[in-house]
Amino acid sequence: MSKFAITGGRRLKGELCPQGAKNEALQVICACLLTKEEVTLSNVPEILDVLKLIELLQGMGVQVGHPAHGEFVFKASDINFDYFETEDFYNKAVSLRGSIMILGPLLAVYGCGLIPKPGGDKIGRRRLDTHFLGFEKLGATFDYNSSEGCFRASAEKLRGCYMLLDEASVTGTANIIMAAVLAEGMTTIYNAACEPYIQQLCLMLNAMGARISGIASNLLTIEGVKELKGCHHRCLPDMIEVGSYIGLAAMTRSEITIRNVNIRQLGIIPRPFSREERNKNLPFDSHRNRRTIVADPQPLLPTHIHGRSPCLASIPDQVNQHLPQHILIRTHRSRQRDGKMPL
């Protein structure tokens, strides 16, 4: 197995530039299926998950151009539904968690879709209920074939409705939004995720002709339209990567300049790290030196940033945290390396 050998104990200095946001890229790439016109996306991170999704769309018949680094042009004018029955489609879709988000656009445009149960990153239990319950509210029906491991969905016509999501799932909200923009009538989504990725998706869809209001809140109202047009869209810098760089500077007490950052979209991400710096000289057993860092949906601390904060907890004072499953895995590994994090 490959490994990194890291010699620590040094302060760092320099400049870093984050790439485009992966989670946003996965959503807006899937949204290209909602129109037969060209959609140009820029600042797209050319990383494995994103490139896998692009390959999946190419297999489906989507024309893809790559005029420059980080820039892709999509035209989904002719979808090859025979490809959905191939082993190549199954293998590519099952390896990528984000592949589930092709289902909403396919239902909206073609009234049918198929997707194998997606795999992807191992970060604990991640339900798909929000996606399917939302689609059913809009009028879709589902059949799960256990022998194939595939979900088949169909809908004669999607119709707008009111729905209360049982969890503020980011991919679930994105999938439902993409289905609802072409549904007949008005759709109201309460307890919608409102992360920057969702905001960006909504702004892109509005630029394509959708009518979405309530952007950046947990109550979205979507007035269905008959068709969408093409557009140009630029992905935000990845706030998780930016948060990692901030954490790197805090943990090593270094001076790092991070370029091309959308500060407004960072929200409270810098706060846990700056709090560490303000309190680093307090006594270890001081009651004021015990802090609680909680990962919660937007606008609170993103779960993925939470993975950086246990490292701060081990140097040199205490942090009380509520840890998701995948962070606990890392925390146990750190304890095996003498990290002082009582659980």
Backbone hydrogen bonds, N-H to C=O, Kabsch-Sander energy under -0.5 kcal/mol:
donor,donor_aa,acceptor,acceptor_aa,energy
6,I,4,F,-0.6
8,G,6,I,-0.7
14,G,255,E,-1.1
16,L,257,T,-2.7
21,A,236,L,-2.6
25,A,21,A,-2.3
26,L,22,K,-2.4
27,Q,23,N,-1.3
28,V,24,E,-2.7
29,I,25,A,-2.2
30,C,26,L,-1.5
31,A,27,Q,-1.9
32,C,28,V,-0.7
32,C,29,I,-1.0
33,L,30,C,-1.8
34,L,31,A,-1.9
35,T,32,C,-1.0
39,V,74,F,-2.5
40,T,231,C,-2.7
41,L,39,V,-0.5
41,L,72,F,-2.9
42,S,233,H,-2.4
44,V,70,G,-2.8
47,I,45,P,-1.8
51,L,47,I,-2.7
52,K,48,L,-2.6
53,L,49,D,-1.9
54,I,50,V,-2.2
55,E,51,L,-2.3
56,L,52,K,-2.1
57,L,53,L,-2.3
58,Q,54,I,-2.2
59,G,55,E,-2.2
60,M,56,L,-1.4
61,G,58,Q,-1.4
62,V,57,L,-2.5
63,Q,75,K,-2.5
65,G,73,V,-3.0
68,A,71,E,-0.8
71,E,68,A,-2.2
72,F,41,L,-2.7
73,V,65,G,-2.4
74,F,39,V,-2.9
75,K,63,Q,-2.0
76,A,35,T,-0.7
76,A,37,E,-0.5
77,S,75,K,-0.9
80,N,60,M,-3.5
81,F,79,I,-1.0
83,Y,80,N,-1.0
84,F,81,F,-0.8
85,E,82,D,-1.5
86,T,83,Y,-1.8
90,Y,86,T,-1.8
91,N,87,E,-2.7
92,K,88,D,-2.2
93,A,89,F,-2.8
94,V,90,Y,-2.6
95,S,91,N,-0.8
96,L,93,A,-1.3
99,S,96,L,-1.4
100,I,97,R,-1.4
101,M,98,G,-1.9
102,I,99,S,-1.8
103,L,100,I,-1.4
106,L,102,I,-2.0
107,L,103,L,-2.5
108,A,104,G,-2.2
109,V,105,P,-2.5
110,Y,106,L,-2.6
111,G,106,L,-0.9
111,G,107,L,-0.9
112,C,106,L,-0.9
113,G,153,A,-2.0
115,I,151,F,-2.3
117,K,149,G,-2.6
119,G,94,V,-1.6
123,I,121,D,-1.1
123,I,124,G,-0.5
131,H,128,L,-0.6
132,F,128,L,-1.7
133,L,129,D,-3.1
134,G,130,T,-1.8
135,F,131,H,-2.3
136,E,132,F,-2.5
137,K,133,L,-1.9
138,L,134,G,-1.3
139,G,135,F,-0.5
139,G,136,E,-1.1
140,A,135,F,-2.4
141,T,154,S,-2.7
143,D,152,R,-2.1
145,N,143,D,-0.6
145,N,150,C,-2.5
146,S,144,Y,-0.8
149,G,145,N,-2.6
150,C,145,N,-1.4
151,F,115,I,-3.1
152,R,143,D,-2.8
153,A,113,G,-2.9
154,S,141,T,-1.9
155,A,111,G,-2.5
159,R,138,L,-2.8
160,G,184,E,-3.8
163,M,188,T,-2.5
165,L,163,M,-0.6
165,L,190,Y,-2.4
169,S,167,E,-2.2
173,T,169,S,-2.4
174,A,170,V,-2.4
175,N,171,T,-2.5
176,I,172,G,-2.2
177,I,173,T,-2.6
178,M,174,A,-2.3
179,A,175,N,-1.6
180,A,176,I,-2.5
181,V,177,I,-1.8
182,L,179,A,-0.7
183,A,180,A,-1.2
184,E,158,L,-2.8
187,T,222,I,-2.9
188,T,161,C,-2.7
189,I,220,L,-2.8
190,Y,163,M,-2.8
190,Y,188,T,-0.6
191,N,218,N,-1.2
192,A,218,N,-2.1
193,A,169,S,-0.5
198,I,195,E,-0.7
199,Q,195,E,-2.1
200,Q,196,P,-2.7
201,L,197,Y,-2.2
202,C,198,I,-2.5
203,L,199,Q,-2.3
204,M,200,Q,-2.5
205,L,201,L,-2.6
206,N,202,C,-2.5
207,A,203,L,-1.9
208,M,204,M,-1.1
209,G,206,N,-1.2
210,A,205,L,-2.8
211,R,223,E,-0.6
213,S,221,T,-2.7
217,S,214,G,-2.0
220,L,189,I,-2.5
221,T,213,S,-2.3
222,I,187,T,-3.3
223,E,211,R,-2.6
223,E,221,T,-0.5
224,G,185,G,-2.8
224,G,222,I,-0.7
225,V,181,V,-2.5
228,L,34,L,-0.5
229,K,208,M,-2.9
231,C,38,E,-0.6
233,H,40,T,-2.6
235,C,42,S,-2.5
238,D,19,Q,-2.8
239,M,237,P,-0.6
242,V,238,D,-2.3
243,G,239,M,-2.5
244,S,240,I,-1.9
245,Y,241,E,-2.1
246,I,242,V,-2.3
247,G,243,G,-2.5
248,L,244,S,-2.3
249,A,245,Y,-2.2
250,A,246,I,-2.3
251,M,247,G,-2.9
252,T,248,L,-1.8
253,R,249,A,-0.6
254,S,249,A,-2.3
255,E,12,L,-1.6
256,I,254,S,-0.7
257,T,14,G,-2.9
258,I,256,I,-0.5
259,R,16,L,-3.0
259,R,257,T,-0.6
263,I,261,V,-1.3
265,Q,262,N,-0.9
266,L,262,N,-0.6
266,L,263,I,-1.2
267,G,263,I,-0.6
267,G,264,R,-0.6
268,I,299,P,-0.6
269,I,266,L,-2.0
271,R,268,I,-1.5
274,S,270,P,-2.2
275,R,271,R,-2.5
276,E,272,P,-1.3
277,E,273,F,-1.5
278,R,274,S,-2.1
279,N,275,R,-1.7
280,K,276,E,-0.6
280,K,277,E,-0.7
282,L,279,N,-1.9
286,S,283,P,-1.4
289,N,286,S,-1.3
290,R,287,H,-1.4
291,R,289,N,-0.7
291,R,318,Q,-0.7
293,I,291,R,-0.5
293,I,320,N,-2.1
294,V,292,T,-0.5
295,A,322,H,-0.7
296,D,294,V,-0.6
296,D,301,L,-1.6
300,L,297,P,-2.2
301,L,294,V,-0.6
305,I,302,P,-0.6
306,H,302,P,-1.3
307,G,303,T,-0.7
307,G,304,H,-0.5
308,R,305,I,-2.2
309,S,305,I,-0.8
311,C,308,R,-0.8
312,L,308,R,-0.9
313,A,309,S,-1.7
314,S,310,P,-0.8
314,S,311,C,-0.8
315,I,312,L,-1.6
320,N,291,R,-4.7
322,H,293,I,-1.3
323,L,321,Q,-0.6
326,H,123,I,-0.7
328,L,324,P,-1.8
329,I,325,Q,-1.4
330,R,326,H,-1.2
331,T,327,I,-2.6
332,H,328,L,-2.6
333,R,329,I,-1.6
334,S,330,R,-2.2
335,R,331,T,-2.3
336,Q,332,H,-1.7
337,R,333,R,-0.7
337,R,334,S,-0.9
338,D,335,R,-1.8
339,G,334,S,-2.4
341,M,339,G,-1.6
